[in-house]
Every structure is written in structure tokens, then in C-alpha cells.
Amino acid sequence: MLKLGHIVYSNCFPVHGGIVTGKIPFPFTIVEGIPTELNHHLYEGKVDVSPSSSIEYAMNPGRYRILPVLSITVKSKAMSVNLQSRVPLSELNDRTVALTTASATSVVLLRILLELSEGVNPNYSLYEQGKDDPSLNADAILTIGDLALQKGPTQEYPHYYDLGTLWNNFTGLPFVFALWQVNYRKNIQRDLEVLHEVLGRSKEYGLRDLRGFANEHAERFGISKDLLFSYWSAFSYDLAESEQKGLMTFYGYAAEIGAIPSAPDLHFWEP
């Protein structure tokens, strides 16, 4: 039976909420995880389809196909992908920046913003979000997801940066954090056609009344109703021309810093 990955953070919920709550009948299996876990599951074939890090697609060119009309994209402000720093970005050269292991795309995005936009080359370290305390050694800390959503400047880290805003200031484009990717095999084609239709219905259900949807499910994520509504309103869940332009610009810069060999072509699954 086909397996669908589901990001446990709230940003995925407007698309998957209808099937997760049982409002939209779902004939397949759901596998939950954080973005990097789902990347591994998708690569290994433990899930067949997943909203996975956009950089995962570029790191494995030719391995995946993209489900059309779906993405997790910020129009400008991301709200849940932020960098807290002891000093301004321009002063982070040779300083330690702690990178969360929970997201691959956000790490590459931050490198682009620091190395290409700001022209600094920090020393990077990794930490496990929610378990490790990187503040012992780090001059700046990258945090993502619901844990990051309610963060802001502190006395220790007075400089706060939203990576979606920085990207939009740098490029004028939206930023695609995740794509619904398929580890394709011919024997799942019919299941994919059913899944794509179900995902479309679930997305329509979640976005039809976003304010009401936020009010209904805020407690699930431990986020206030108003904040959750503002957060979801900041996203585009489409993959139209502007999203694709932002995505290909990201891939071009990722190749420039050596995070991927080259910018890949976009190969879409077709019914």
C-alpha cells in the first residue's frame, strides 16, 4: 500500500489536515516525521510520496518526480525559520553558527544568505533541535518549525532574522521550502492518481476557511489561533510560475556555494 510522508510541523497541515483528521477519506498509510527524517524515508523507499525538503530533490537529480500544484512556499516572511545572533549578520565571519539537523533546505538557504548576500564565511556546527543547547558555543543559532515560530530577540541573542524575509530582500522572490516528491515506480501509478486527487481535495478543504481551520486546530500545535492564522496566511501551497522561479533561483545559488553539483531540471509526475 502506498505510503505518504507527513511533516509533523504545522506548516504542512493546511494541505494534509483534511486527511489527517479523517474529513477526507484516505485509502493509504501516513508516516509522520520531521523534514530530514522524511527525506531519508523517501530516499530509501520507506515512503512513496512526501512533502520533502526542496534541496533533497536537487541533491538526488533524477531520483524523484514532483507532484504538480503543491509546495510549501513562503511569499516573503517565513516566521518559523529564523536566525538568532549575538552580532549583526555582517559580523559573523569566522564566528560559530549552529545549524539545526531538522532541516536540509533551511541550512542551504542560510549559507546562501550569509556567504553570497552578506559575504561572510562563518564556522558551522550542527545541533539536534529540542535536545541540544547550542548557546554554549554558538554566536548564532538557526531554528525551524513550530519551535521557532514564537521565538524572537533575547538579551543574549538580540539580533533576530527571518530567513524568508532575507531571501525576499535578496531576490524579490518567494522561497520554496518543500515539494511533494515521488520515489516513482510504475506499479504505483494508479495509486498516485488517487493520491493526487485526494491531496487536492484535502488542500481545498484546509484552505477554504483558513481562519476557521486555525481556530479549530491551534490547540493541536500549542500555538495561538491568531498566530497560527497569520502563519498559514504567509504561505503559498501552490507551485505556479513564481514559485518555480524562486525554486530555480535557489538551486542556482545552491550550486554556486557547492551545496549541489548543478541546478536540476524539474521533472513532474504526470497522471
N, C-alpha and C positions, 0 to 999 in steps of 0.2 A: 504493500500500500504506500502511496506517495506520502512523503513527509515534508511538512512546511516548517521552516525555522521561524521563531517569533522572538523579536528583541524584547527583553523584559522592561526596558525603559518606556516611559510614557510617550515618547515621540512616535512610536510605531502604532499606537493604539487607535488613532482615527481610521487607519486602514484595516487593522486586524480586529478591532473591538467588536464588530458585529459577529464574527465567527467565534472569538474567544468567549463571548458572553452567551453564545447559543442562539442569538437573534437571527443569524443567517445560518441555515443548515450547512454543515461542513462534513463531507464524507471521508476526510483524510486524517492524518495524525499531525499534531502540533508538537514541536520540540522547542523548548524555551532556552534562552541563553543571552549572555552579553554579546556585543558585536564580534569581538575576537574569537569567542567560542564558536559562534555560528559560522564564521569564516572557515575555521578548521573542520567543522562538521560538513560544510558544503564541499570543501576540497576533497575530503575523504569519502564523500558519498553517504554520510550518515543522515543527511537531509538532502532532498532533491531540489528544493527551492527555498530561498531565504532572502529577506532584506539584509544584504551584507554590505560591508564597507566598500565604498566605491573604489578604493585603492586595491582591494582584493581582485577586482576584475582586471585591472591593469597589471598586477603582479603575476597573473596567470593567463597571458594572452592566448586566446583560442580555446580555453578550457570551458568557459561559461557562455551562455546566451542570456540576454537581458529581456525580462518581461516588459513589454511596452506599457506606457501610460502610468508607470508607477515609479516613485522615488521618494526619498526623504530629503528635501531640499529647503534650505533657509533662503528667504528672499533677501535679507540683509542681516539683521540681528539674529544670532543663534540662541542666546540665552542660556544654553546648557553646555557650551563648550568654551571654557574660559581659562585664562592665564592670570594667576595672582603673582605679583612680583614685588621684591623689595626695592627695585630700582626701575626707572623707565626702560622701555624696550631697547632704546639706543645704547644703554649702558650694560647690556647683558653679554657683551663679548667676553669670552673666556670664563664666564660665570656658569654655575651649575643650574641647569633647567631639568626638573624632574618630569618625566613623561609617563602618563598612565598606560598600563598594559591593556586597558579595557578597550582601546580604540586604535586601529591602524591608520584610518583616514585622518583623524584629528592630529596625529603625530606628524604626518607628512605635511598637512596644512600648516602647522605651527612652524615647521622647518622652513617652508617656503616664505612665510611672513617674516621670520627672523633673518634668514640668510639672503633672500632676494630683495624683500621690501625694505628691511632695516639695515642690511649689510653687516650683520653681526654673526659671529660663529661661537655659540656657547658650547659648554661641555654638557652632554646629555647623560642622564641616568634614568633608570626605569624603576617604577614602584607599582605595587598592587593596590589599586584604589579601594578604600574602605578597610584595608588591613594595615598597610604600612604608613608610617608618618614621615613623609619626605622633608618636612620643615626642619629636621635636624641638620640637614646638609645643603638643602636647595635654596638658591636665590629666587627661583620662580617655579611655580607648580602648575601643570596642566591638569585640569579636572573636567570630566564629561558626565553627561547623563543627568538623572534626577538629583544625584548628589551635588552636582554643580549648579543646579537651577536656582537655588536660593542663596548661593554664595555671593559675596561682594568684597569690597576693600576691607582690610583689617588693619590694626595698628602695626602688626608685624609685616604684612604684605599690603601696603597702601595703594599700590598700582594694580588696577584691575582692567583686563582687556577681554572683550568679547571677540572671538576669532571670526565669527560671521561678519561682524561689523568691520574688522580689519581687512578681511578679504574683499568685501564690497567696496571699501575705500580704495583698495589697491587696484581692483579690476573693474568695478562698476557692474559686476555680475553676481547672480545667485550662486550658492555653493551646494553641490550635491554630496551629501554625506553617505547615502546608501542607495543601492539599486536592488530591485528584486531579481536575483540571479538564479539561473537554472544550470545544474550539473546535468547536461542533457544526455538522454539515451532515447532511442526510437521507441522503446517499449513503454515509455511514459507519456507519449504524445497525447493520447486521448485523455489521460488524467490531467495533463497540463491544460487542455482546452476547458475542462470542467473547472479546474482551479482558477484559471484566469477569469472566467465568468463569475465565480463565487467571490473572488477578491474585488472585482468591480462592484458587485452588489454590497459587499461589506464596506468598501470605501465610500460609496454613495450614502449608505446608512450612517456612517460616522460623521460625514461632513455636512449632512442635510441640516442639522441643527447643532452646530459646534458648541454653542453656549450651553444648551441643554445637555449635551453629551459630557461636557466638562463638569457641569453641576452634578450629574449622575455618578461620575467615576472619580472625582477628585479624592475621595477618601481612600480609594484603592491605591493611590500613589503617594498619599500623605502630602498632597500639595493643595493649596487653597484653590477654590473654584475660580476666582478671578485670575490668579496667576496661571492656572492650567489653561484657561481660555485664551489668555494673551499669548501663552507659549505656543499652543496649537495654531493660533491665527498667524504666527510668524512663519509657518511652513507652507511650502507648496508640495503637494503629493503627486504632482504630475511629472512628465518627462517630455515636455514640449521643446520648442526651439531654444528658448532662453536657458532652460535647464541643461540641455545638451551643450550649448555654447560654454556655459560655466564649467561643465564637466570636462570638456576637451581642453579648456584653458588650464584647469587644474592638472590634467595629465601632462600637458606641455611643460609646466613648471616643475612637476614631479620628476620628469625626465631630466630637466636642466640641473637639478640638485643631485641626480644619481639615485633617486629612490626607486625608479623603474627604468628599464632599458630604453623604452621609447613610448610615445603616446599610442595606444592601441586604437584600431577601428572599433566602432560599436556594432556588435552583431546581435540582432534582435531575434527572439523566438517568434515564429510565425505559426498561427493556427492552420 
